[in-house]
Amino acid sequence: MTNYSNRKNISLTDLSQTLEGETTILDKFRYIEGRRFHNVQDVVYCFPCDKQEINCMVLSHILYKNHWKSNFSSPIYERLNFTGTRVLDVGCGSGIWTIEMANDYPKTTFLGIDISSVFPIEDRPCNAGFLEHNILDGLPFPAATFDCVFQRNMFAAYTDANWLNTVEELVRVTKPNGFIEFMENDIEFRNQGPVSRRINNTENSQNITDVTHQQIKMAVGGWGGENGDKLRRILVSNLGSLKPMIKLSLGIEDTEWESLALDYNLEVETYKTYITSHRIYARKGTSCIVQIPVD
Ligand SMILES: C[S@@+](CC[C@H](N)C(=O)[O-])C[C@H]1O[C@@H](n2cnc3c(N)ncnc32)[C@H](O)[C@@H]1O
């Protein structure tokens, strides 16, 4: 049995204090082991916000599309073809989902928001916009603004308390009869080998109806064909993103890290590791009184 008793839970603040010396709240980013991270106090999100991470987000987007055969599941196709429909992409990252949707549905307006402006500023369709904003400060929109609110891959962005407040905010800005959709992968891997187990262990009441939950399995590794290999590359990149944190948490040095990463690549094939990807969508009810501000 592996002994995890030495493992510590490490935050970005711990890390930058340990490895980098001083970062002040006036700095927009902090840099750890050559990777760039946000520098917003009390935000738990610990993945980098740099070019390498954007590439990984784009690769993930392609993989999800291959698996799910669509960009979303909510029954809003018709509405997306009406002028005036508005869609919010919460934690839009690279902006690839927002942009692809804006190209597919030119009559709808899409807005992506993210704490780090890694989204494209200029190279975007005219019905797509982006806003730099910390979601934990609440959403800067009046109630009932959007026909659909979409949030993908934000498992690392919230504490349990953050999560409850955020869901409340997402519901608030959704129009009655509009949809809220989440897409997340299980953080628990199936058929893990010892290395992935070691690494991976480092870490309501809303007015909504008609909740639908869909799920699919995604293989990790070449045993799952091209998509499996893509996901393996994404996860290896994720491990790289969290390298300083995992090293500190497991108390290991660079050499052990390298051999762990190598073993990880091999064992996903041996164990046929997979993760489950979920989409959950729900309709906002019409029973609540939504206060729409008067101009
Ligand atoms: C894993 S990425 C997912 C990006 C995108 N949703 C996708 O699926 O391609 C998570 C994103 O959430 C953003 N994020 C994390 N915490 C946030 C916060 N408090 N407010 C706004 N964005 C946040 C990060 O900057 C990052 O771009």
The ligand as an ORCA input file, in Angstrom:
! r2SCAN-3c Opt
* xyz 0 1
  C      -9.589     24.326    -17.672
  S      -9.848     25.927    -18.273
  C     -11.343     25.641    -19.222
  C     -11.488     26.609    -20.352
  C     -12.736     26.409    -21.223
  N     -13.963     26.445    -20.444
  C     -12.650     25.144    -22.007
  O     -13.353     24.181    -21.673
  O     -11.864     25.127    -22.973
  C     -10.511     26.801    -16.867
  C     -10.604     28.293    -17.089
  O     -11.253     28.874    -15.973
  C     -10.664     30.133    -15.716
  N     -10.951     30.515    -14.318
  C     -10.538     29.901    -13.203
  N     -11.005     30.551    -12.114
  C     -11.725     31.613    -12.564
  C     -12.450     32.659    -11.935
  N     -12.519     32.760    -10.604
  N     -13.069     33.579    -12.706
  C     -13.007     33.489    -14.066
  N     -12.337     32.522    -14.719
  C     -11.698     31.585    -13.982
  C      -9.187     29.893    -15.981
  O      -8.484     31.093    -16.213
  C      -9.241     28.973    -17.205
  O      -9.160     29.691    -18.405
*
